[in-house]
């Protein structure tokens, strides 16, 4: 298994490959070309930043049977997909800012897929050839807007509503890994990726039929049951397998727009 990420040091952003406690700097984003520059930094001496920069951020819904039940929804005959704004991405250690504190806003832990090769109309059999690797994601969701608008794009695309990271892993089997979310130290979501209705290969194949997937694009594969509301002051910790956890804080956004929803 190889690990990659985005890092900052002295105001400079760069991508790198982690090797033990070292970060080996790369000349280009890892999903396009793994070309070391020869520079090496200690992991403890750099800041972890966003590990991805997708042209498209695609989300999948209703991909765990127990989550379908808790949301009182009906299973579908194909994956349910929609787009989230890439501007909603938030790195490990970042703060989720609740735009409408009076709304119910939920956490959802998900396995995230990073595309490594252009995919258009690919079969499920060959879909994984187009995947670079995987990471941890959260799909923060304003349920009031989701119910009122019947579409998922806006309610899940506010700035900071897609925490992701800390790192991206390649050469790893994600078919049966534990997936968990803790809220203030308490386990709220607990499942295994083998419980997904549609596998990563099926999801990538399906998405590639309607849009060309480009290197660096990210797909969130759905959440298990146990979703719940977040509140200012919360500490969230998302974990998949034995990967380092994705940790984020929660606060209320400070904006004149907050609390002034447009009808």
C-alpha positions as CSV (number, residue, x, y, z in Angstrom):
1,X,0.0,0.0,0.0
2,X,1.3,3.5,-0.9
3,X,0.1,6.7,0.7
4,X,-0.1,10.2,-1.0
5,X,-1.3,13.6,0.2
6,X,-1.3,17.3,-0.1
7,X,0.9,19.3,2.2
8,X,1.9,22.8,3.1
9,X,5.2,24.2,4.5
10,X,6.1,27.8,4.8
11,X,3.1,28.8,2.8
12,X,4.1,26.5,-0.1
13,X,1.6,23.7,-1.2
14,X,2.9,20.5,-2.7
15,X,1.9,16.9,-3.2
16,X,4.0,14.1,-1.8
17,X,4.3,10.4,-1.2
18,X,4.6,9.3,2.4
19,X,7.3,6.8,3.3
20,X,7.3,6.2,7.0
21,X,7.8,9.5,8.7
22,X,9.0,11.2,5.6
23,X,7.2,13.0,2.8
24,X,8.8,12.8,-0.7
25,X,7.8,15.7,-2.7
26,X,6.3,15.2,-6.2
27,X,6.7,17.4,-9.3
28,X,3.0,16.9,-10.2
29,X,-0.2,15.7,-8.7
30,X,0.2,12.0,-7.9
31,X,-2.8,11.0,-9.9
32,X,-1.2,12.2,-13.1
33,X,2.4,11.3,-12.7
34,X,4.4,10.1,-9.7
35,X,7.6,12.0,-10.3
36,X,9.7,12.7,-7.2
37,X,11.6,16.0,-7.1
38,X,14.3,14.6,-4.8
39,X,13.1,16.9,-1.9
40,X,12.2,15.2,1.4
41,X,10.5,16.6,4.4
42,X,9.7,15.2,7.8
43,X,5.9,14.6,8.1
44,X,6.0,16.2,11.6
45,X,7.4,19.4,10.0
46,X,4.6,19.9,7.4
47,X,0.9,20.7,7.6
48,X,-1.6,18.2,6.1
49,X,-3.8,19.8,3.4
50,X,-6.3,18.7,0.9
51,X,-5.1,15.5,-0.8
52,X,-7.3,15.9,-3.9
53,X,-8.3,18.6,-6.5
54,X,-11.1,17.1,-8.5
55,X,-12.7,18.6,-11.6
56,X,-15.8,16.8,-10.4
57,X,-17.0,15.6,-7.0
58,X,-19.6,12.9,-7.4
59,X,-21.7,11.5,-4.5
60,X,-23.7,8.3,-4.3
61,X,-26.8,7.9,-2.1
62,X,-28.7,5.0,-0.7
63,X,-25.9,2.5,-1.0
64,X,-26.3,0.7,2.3
65,X,-29.6,-1.1,3.1
66,X,-29.6,-0.1,6.7
67,X,-29.3,3.6,5.7
68,X,-32.1,3.2,3.2
69,X,-34.3,1.9,6.1
70,X,-33.4,4.7,8.6
71,X,-34.1,7.3,5.9
72,X,-37.5,5.7,5.1
73,X,-36.5,5.4,1.4
74,X,-37.1,2.7,-1.2
75,X,-34.1,0.8,-2.8
76,X,-33.4,1.8,-6.4
77,X,-32.5,-0.4,-9.4
78,X,-29.3,1.6,-10.1
79,X,-26.9,3.9,-8.1
80,X,-28.3,7.3,-7.1
81,X,-25.6,9.9,-8.0
82,X,-25.4,13.7,-7.9
83,X,-22.7,16.3,-8.0
84,X,-21.2,18.2,-5.0
85,X,-19.3,21.4,-5.5
86,X,-15.5,20.9,-5.2
87,X,-15.4,24.1,-3.3
88,X,-17.1,22.2,-0.4
89,X,-13.9,20.2,0.2
90,X,-12.2,20.6,3.6
91,X,-8.9,19.1,4.7
92,X,-8.1,17.0,7.8
93,X,-8.1,19.2,10.8
94,X,-10.3,21.8,9.2
95,X,-13.5,23.2,10.8
96,X,-17.0,22.4,9.4
97,X,-19.1,25.6,9.5
98,X,-22.8,25.0,9.8
99,X,-24.5,27.5,7.5
100,X,-28.0,27.3,9.1
101,X,-27.6,26.3,12.7
102,X,-31.4,26.1,13.1
103,X,-31.5,23.4,10.4
104,X,-30.8,19.7,11.1
105,X,-27.4,19.1,9.5
106,X,-26.1,15.6,9.5
107,X,-22.7,13.8,9.3
108,X,-22.2,10.9,6.9
109,X,-19.0,8.9,6.7
110,X,-18.1,7.5,3.3
111,X,-15.3,5.7,1.4
112,X,-14.0,8.0,-1.3
113,X,-12.6,6.9,-4.7
114,X,-9.9,8.9,-6.5
115,X,-9.9,8.4,-10.3
116,X,-6.5,7.8,-11.9
117,X,-7.2,7.4,-15.6
118,X,-9.9,8.8,-17.9
119,X,-13.0,6.7,-17.8
120,X,-15.9,6.8,-20.3
121,X,-18.4,4.0,-20.7
122,X,-16.1,1.5,-18.9
123,X,-17.4,-1.8,-17.9
124,X,-17.5,-2.9,-14.2
125,X,-15.0,-5.6,-15.1
126,X,-12.4,-3.0,-16.1
127,X,-13.5,-0.1,-13.9
128,X,-10.9,-0.6,-11.2
129,X,-8.2,0.0,-13.8
130,X,-9.3,3.6,-13.8
131,X,-9.1,4.0,-10.0
132,X,-5.9,5.5,-8.5
133,X,-6.8,5.0,-4.8
134,X,-9.1,5.7,-1.9
135,X,-9.5,8.0,1.1
136,X,-12.0,8.9,3.8
137,X,-14.8,11.4,3.2
138,X,-17.7,13.0,5.0
139,X,-20.8,14.2,3.3
140,X,-22.3,16.9,5.5
141,X,-26.0,17.3,4.7
142,X,-28.5,20.0,5.5
143,X,-31.6,17.8,5.9
144,X,-34.1,20.8,6.0
145,X,-33.0,21.9,2.5
146,X,-32.8,18.4,1.2
147,X,-36.4,17.8,2.1
148,X,-37.6,21.1,0.9
149,X,-35.8,21.1,-2.4
150,X,-36.0,17.4,-3.3
151,X,-32.5,17.7,-4.8
152,X,-29.2,17.1,-3.1
153,X,-26.7,19.5,-4.8
154,X,-27.2,22.6,-2.7
155,X,-27.8,21.1,0.7
156,X,-24.5,19.2,0.5
157,X,-22.3,21.7,-1.3
158,X,-21.8,24.6,1.2
159,X,-18.2,25.4,1.9
160,X,-16.6,22.9,4.3
161,X,-19.4,20.3,3.8
162,X,-17.0,17.7,2.3
163,X,-14.1,16.9,4.7
164,X,-11.7,14.5,3.0
165,X,-8.4,12.8,3.8
166,X,-6.0,12.8,5.5
167,X,-4.3,10.7,2.8
168,X,-5.0,8.8,-0.4
169,X,-4.0,5.1,-0.5
170,X,-3.2,3.1,-3.7
171,X,-2.6,-0.7,-4.1
172,X,-5.2,-1.4,-1.4
173,X,-8.2,-3.7,-1.4
174,X,-11.3,-1.8,-0.1
175,X,-13.9,-4.6,-0.6
176,X,-14.3,-5.4,3.1
177,X,-12.9,-2.7,5.4
178,X,-14.5,-1.4,8.6
179,X,-16.0,2.1,8.3
180,X,-16.7,4.1,11.4
181,X,-17.6,7.6,12.6
182,X,-17.2,8.9,16.2
183,X,-18.9,12.0,17.4
184,X,-17.3,13.4,20.5
185,X,-15.7,10.0,21.1
186,X,-19.0,8.1,20.8
187,X,-19.4,5.6,17.9
188,X,-22.3,6.7,15.8
189,X,-21.8,4.8,12.5
190,X,-20.2,1.3,12.3
191,X,-20.3,-0.9,9.2
192,X,-18.1,-2.6,6.6
193,X,-17.6,-1.6,3.0
194,X,-18.7,-5.1,2.0
195,X,-22.2,-4.1,2.9
196,X,-22.4,-1.6,0.0
197,X,-25.2,-2.5,-2.4
198,X,-23.1,-1.3,-5.4
199,X,-19.4,-2.0,-5.4
200,X,-16.7,0.6,-6.3
201,X,-16.4,-1.0,-9.7
202,X,-20.1,-0.9,-10.4
203,X,-20.3,2.8,-9.2
204,X,-17.4,3.9,-11.4
205,X,-18.8,2.0,-14.4
206,X,-22.3,3.6,-13.9
207,X,-21.0,7.1,-13.4
208,X,-18.8,6.8,-16.5
209,X,-21.8,6.2,-18.7
210,X,-23.2,9.7,-18.0
211,X,-20.0,11.7,-17.6
212,X,-16.4,11.3,-18.5
213,X,-14.4,10.7,-15.3
214,X,-11.0,12.5,-15.4
215,X,-7.9,11.8,-13.4
216,X,-8.2,13.3,-10.0
217,X,-12.0,13.2,-9.9
218,X,-13.5,12.0,-6.6
219,X,-16.5,9.8,-6.0
220,X,-18.1,9.3,-2.5
221,X,-19.7,5.9,-2.3
222,X,-22.5,6.3,0.2
223,X,-22.9,6.1,3.9
224,X,-24.1,3.3,6.3
225,X,-26.8,3.8,9.0
226,X,-26.4,5.9,12.1
227,X,-26.3,9.4,10.5
228,X,-27.0,12.1,13.0
229,X,-27.0,15.8,13.6
230,X,-23.9,17.9,14.2
231,X,-23.7,20.9,16.5
232,X,-21.2,23.6,17.2
233,X,-18.4,22.3,19.4
234,X,-18.6,18.7,18.1
235,X,-15.4,16.7,17.3
236,X,-15.8,14.2,14.5
237,X,-13.5,11.3,13.7
238,X,-14.0,9.2,10.6
239,X,-12.0,6.0,10.2
240,X,-11.7,3.3,7.5
241,X,-9.7,0.1,8.1
242,X,-6.4,0.9,9.8
243,X,-5.9,4.2,8.0
244,X,-5.2,7.3,10.1
245,X,-8.5,8.9,11.0
246,X,-10.0,12.0,9.4
247,X,-10.6,14.5,12.2
248,X,-12.7,17.7,12.0
249,X,-14.2,20.2,14.4
250,X,-17.7,21.8,14.0
251,X,-18.8,25.4,14.5
252,X,-21.5,27.7,13.3
253,X,-20.7,29.8,10.3
254,X,-20.2,33.6,10.9
255,X,-22.1,35.3,8.1
256,X,-24.9,37.8,7.6
257,X,-26.5,35.1,5.4
258,X,-26.9,32.6,8.3
259,X,-30.4,32.4,9.6
260,X,-31.7,34.4,6.6
261,X,-32.8,31.6,4.3
262,X,-34.4,32.7,1.0
263,X,-37.8,31.3,0.4
